[in-house]
Amino acid sequence: MVISPKVPVKSGAAVRGSPSGRYRGDPVSGWQEFAHAVADLRPGALLPAFAAQFVTGDRVSGAVEEQRERSLTAVQRILDQAKRAGAVRQDLTATQFQMGIASITRPLPDVAVPRLAEHEAWLVDVYQRGLRP
């Protein structure tokens, strides 16, 4: 299964369902599912190509900045639910969460890594435990 024609799902979190729809009664599970779904998009692997196309110096193009703000607002709403449920620290911001996931999903050097998807899923779990209060 793929999220888009070019981004294969590796750990399967996105296949399991939308956290907002599937876990309405369980925000902690929804938060965990959301974090894995974001990691499955592999933002760390996409950022270099994105930056080459849309970033000049330390400035992001205007249209991209608007979309970024909308995305961060949506992530913040999910994050606020996780905070109310006690799943994450109160001082965590959407930007911090996104940057952490991007760091975790940066590509490894050009070597074969057996069971990489399992390692990445484990690393996301470890990251989430570090975000708890």
SULWOTA-V51096 format. One record per residue. N is the residue number from 1. RES is the residue in three letters. PHI is phi in whole degrees, -180 to 180 (* if undefined). PSI is psi in whole degrees, -180 to 180 (NA if undefined). OMEGA is omega in whole degrees, 0 to 359 (NA if undefined). Layout:
BEGIN
{{N,RES,PHI,PSI,OMEGA} {N,RES,PHI,PSI,OMEGA}}
END
This chain:
BEGIN
{{1,MET,*,148,180} {2,VAL,-128,151,174} {3,ILE,-80,-41,173} {4,SER,-143,169,182} {5,PRO,-56,-23,185} {6,LYS,-110,-3,184} {7,VAL,-123,94,180} {8,PRO,-74,146,175} {9,VAL,-79,128,183} {10,LYS,-103,-48,184} {11,SER,-91,-15,176} {12,GLY,91,1,182} {13,ALA,-62,-42,181} {14,ALA,-68,-25,179} {15,VAL,-72,-31,186} {16,ARG,-70,-19,176} {17,GLY,132,165,180} {18,SER,-74,127,180} {19,PRO,-63,-33,183} {20,SER,-71,-31,180} {21,GLY,-92,-38,188} {22,ARG,-79,-32,187} {23,TYR,-119,38,181} {24,ARG,-55,-38,181} {25,GLY,-87,-6,184} {26,ASP,-134,84,184} {27,PRO,-64,-27,179} {28,VAL,-68,-48,177} {29,SER,-64,-38,178} {30,GLY,-62,-41,178} {31,TRP,-63,-47,180} {32,GLN,-61,-44,180} {33,GLU,-64,-42,179} {34,PHE,-61,-47,181} {35,ALA,-60,-42,178} {36,HIS,-67,-39,179} {37,ALA,-64,-40,177} {38,VAL,-65,-44,179} {39,ALA,-63,-35,179} {40,ASP,-61,-23,177} {41,LEU,-75,-13,178} {42,ARG,54,56,182} {43,PRO,-60,-31,179} {44,GLY,-64,-30,178} {45,ALA,-78,-27,183} {46,LEU,-87,-25,186} {47,LEU,-58,-42,180} {48,PRO,-60,-43,179} {49,ALA,-68,-40,178} {50,PHE,-61,-48,182} {51,ALA,-62,-41,180} {52,ALA,-62,-33,183} {53,GLN,-86,-38,193} {54,PHE,-122,1,183} {55,VAL,-118,132,175} {56,THR,-123,118,185} {57,GLY,63,-118,177} {58,ASP,-114,22,182} {59,ARG,-115,133,175} {60,VAL,-96,144,180} {61,SER,-58,151,185} {62,GLY,-56,-49,181} {63,ALA,-64,-39,179} {64,VAL,-69,-39,179} {65,GLU,-63,-40,177} {66,GLU,-62,-45,179} {67,GLN,-65,-39,178} {68,ARG,-60,-45,180} {69,GLU,-64,-41,177} {70,ARG,-63,-42,180} {71,SER,-65,-44,179} {72,LEU,-64,-35,177} {73,THR,-64,-42,178} {74,ALA,-65,-43,178} {75,VAL,-64,-39,180} {76,GLN,-62,-38,178} {77,ARG,-62,-43,178} {78,ILE,-66,-42,179} {79,LEU,-62,-40,178} {80,ASP,-62,-39,176} {81,GLN,-63,-43,179} {82,ALA,-64,-37,178} {83,LYS,-65,-46,180} {84,ARG,-61,-31,180} {85,ALA,-83,-5,181} {86,GLY,79,17,182} {87,ALA,-83,-22,180} {88,VAL,-140,162,178} {89,ARG,-64,151,181} {90,GLN,-68,-25,184} {91,ASP,-90,0,180} {92,LEU,-71,132,178} {93,THR,-106,162,178} {94,ALA,-60,-40,179} {95,THR,-64,-44,178} {96,GLN,-61,-44,179} {97,PHE,-60,-48,181} {98,GLN,-63,-42,180} {99,MET,-66,-37,177} {100,GLY,-63,-47,178} {101,ILE,-63,-41,179} {102,ALA,-62,-38,179} {103,SER,-66,-42,180} {104,ILE,-64,-34,187} {105,THR,-97,15,175} {106,ARG,-65,142,181} {107,PRO,-64,144,173} {108,LEU,-80,164,176} {109,PRO,-54,162,184} {110,ASP,-67,72,176} {111,VAL,-136,154,177} {112,ALA,-76,129,178} {113,VAL,-120,107,179} {114,PRO,-60,138,175} {115,ARG,58,39,181} {116,LEU,-59,-42,182} {117,ALA,-60,-40,179} {118,GLU,-66,-40,179} {119,HIS,-64,-45,180} {120,GLU,-63,-42,178} {121,ALA,-62,-42,178} {122,TRP,-62,-43,181} {123,LEU,-64,-39,176} {124,VAL,-64,-41,177} {125,ASP,-61,-44,179} {126,VAL,-63,-43,178} {127,TYR,-59,-46,180} {128,GLN,-62,-40,178} {129,ARG,-62,-35,178} {130,GLY,-70,-18,180} {131,LEU,-89,-8,181} {132,ARG,-70,155,178} {133,PRO,-66,NA,NA}}
END
